[in-house]
Structures are given as structure tokens and as C-alpha cells.
């Protein structure tokens, strides 16, 4: 390894990306105490970085096509500022963390402008779901992709893009939060998402389902997890006089206490699976976002547990092709299928059927064992350093 001070520039655009970047940055610093960090992300990354770090995730975390269009001017300005700063600072490597809409464009622009450092992608963008045609282009811009799902590596490698599966760091981070307390048999949990727009679209349907469930099971208690005080206030207004406990920062605890849950599609479904919560996946977005997405997305499941199951049971001969559908382990209620009646029926099925809950929990555990959580951040840190410094 070179003995000069290595300088890595990280870019993350969401809280989850900030958390994953922090883990790998700490692991890199443990391996190379002299390392310097710059870039853009959230508060966690800022605390590990040099002066001038751009803490932008509160503004950057948008959901859906409409949000992106509405904030186009802001993103355009940030894009140019970041590109120019990287060209000026000339770090040894740029590490792009998830957030593909922005980060892949940044990689392309840096290469076009002659940036000669390494461009590394941590937590590979899920282009296998929405745009496989981008993979050969990515091979021209990127030096290495670190993926967190095992089926992704052959898919990228088929296009000549160097890819390494290092395990899933989120699960590694969650392991410390596991408790052994028994589940509360009279508790249904609701997880309507972290963003304001998600909550406004999904929580009312979850509440209506909860009312229907409550009518059938009068003794049942309800609890919801809110991502912030602002989300909690919105949710309490929506709930009105319906008896539901709404807390901030209790998601992981609630996933381990409740007997069943309704979970907004996204990272929360992977967390719920890790904590063994029998649950249904719920997804609703603006009509335009859904119609555009439906034409772009090339997967037959939305939840990552179900996608992993497809690849486990029917791995395609050509990794660039989608896996054939396998039966869903977790039931998915998407867009017009996410009705109060349908959600209530699934919640009641899980609450009243011990065998169904146990089958779901063991199915999720079987999939999660593929993700090699332990040591994921350290393995990723080693690969990022090796790809840059030799």
C-alpha cells in the first residue's frame, strides 16, 4: 500500500446510504488511520469527514418521479457543484453509495471530464430491476462495484464490470439490536415509511385496515413506528380518535414485539424480515410514478426477500435475464391491490394462524442466511482500499 495520505470522496443521498457509508468509513479508518474523507451525505458521514463536507440528505431524499421533477433545479445545481469540487480536489477515489439516479450520472460526468481516480460503487444500484441496459455503460465509468446481494455479482460481471459480493451491512448493523423477548400476541404493528409523501399515501390505508381488524378482534392493540417527530405528528392527526400508539425511533423494537405487521416497501421490509416479523408488504405511489415505473421495472416481485427467492429457486442461465417467478414468501399489496379490505384480511390471517406465521418466519430466515451479514463492512472496506491503493 502507498504511504501517502489516502483521500476518499463519498457521495450518499439518503439516510440509509449515510448509515452504510459511516460503517464502511469507520472500517477503512481502522485499517488506515491516516485516511481522509470528503464528499456529501448525512450527519454521520459529516462527523468523520474533513471541513467542507456537504450534509444534504434531508433535501436529497426524494421519492418518485414527480418529486425529482419538482426539485430538478436543486439537483442540477448540486450535481455541478459536486462534479467541480471532485475535479478540483482530485481525491484518490470517489465512492458512490446507492442513490443511482444521481450517482450514475455523476460517474459518467467525471469520466467525461477526465477524472483519473478510481470510481467505486458501494451498494450496487438495482439496475437489474429497472434498466439492465445501463450495466455495459456502467462498466465504462466504474472500476469496481461492491454488491450486497449474491445474485448481483454474475449479472454485473457478465458485462465486464468488476464486482465483489461482500455481504449485507444492514443486517450486520441490526444484529446488535436483536432481543430474545417473546412476541406480544395481541399486537399488530404498522410501518408506513419514512418520507412524508409515503406516510400520507400509505398510512390512511393501513389505518382503515386496522379499523377493520379491530372490529373482528376487539382486544387487539395497534402500534406504529414514525421516522421523525414531524411524521409522528402527521400520523397522529390521521389516526384521530382511533386507539393506536405512535412512537418515534421504535421500529426495530416494535418489529420484535409485534405478532404481525404491515410494512411499507423499502429497507423496512428487509429489517422486518431480519427480526422475524410475519408481515405483508404495502406499496402505493403517485399514479404517474407507478405507470412509468411499471413500464421500466423488470422484476416480478417488489420485496427483496421475494426477489432473492426467485433467484434462489430459478437462477437464469443468462444472468442478464430476470429470474422466473417463485411463490412469494411475503405477500405483496401494490397500488390498487393495497386496499383496506385486502390488508385487513392478510393481517387477520397472520394474527390467527400460528402455522402461517412460523412458515413465513422460517422462509425469511432461509433467505437471509444467503446474505453473509457478519463482517460485511470490514470486507467492503478492504476491497475499497485495495481497489484504490493496491
Secondary structure, DSSP 4 states (H G I P E B T S, - for coil): ---S--EEEEEE-SHHHHHHHHHHHHHHHHH-TT-EEEEEE-HHHHHHS-TT-EE-HHHH---HHHHHHHTHHHHHHHHHHHHHHHHHH--SEEEEES-HHHHHHHHHHHHHTT--SEEEEES---HHHH-GGGHHHHHHH-SEEEESSHHHHHHHHTTT--EEE---HHHHHHHTT---PPPEEEEEEEE--SSHHHHHHHHHHHHHHHHHHHHH-TT-EEEEEESSHHHHHHHHHHHTTS--EEEES-HHHHHHHEEEEEEESSHHHHHHHHTT--EEEEE---HHHHHHHHHH---S-SSHHHHHHHHHHS--SSTTSPPPP---SS-EEEGGG--HHHHHHHHHHHHH-HHHHHHHHHHHHHHHGGG--TTHHHHHHHHHHHHHH-
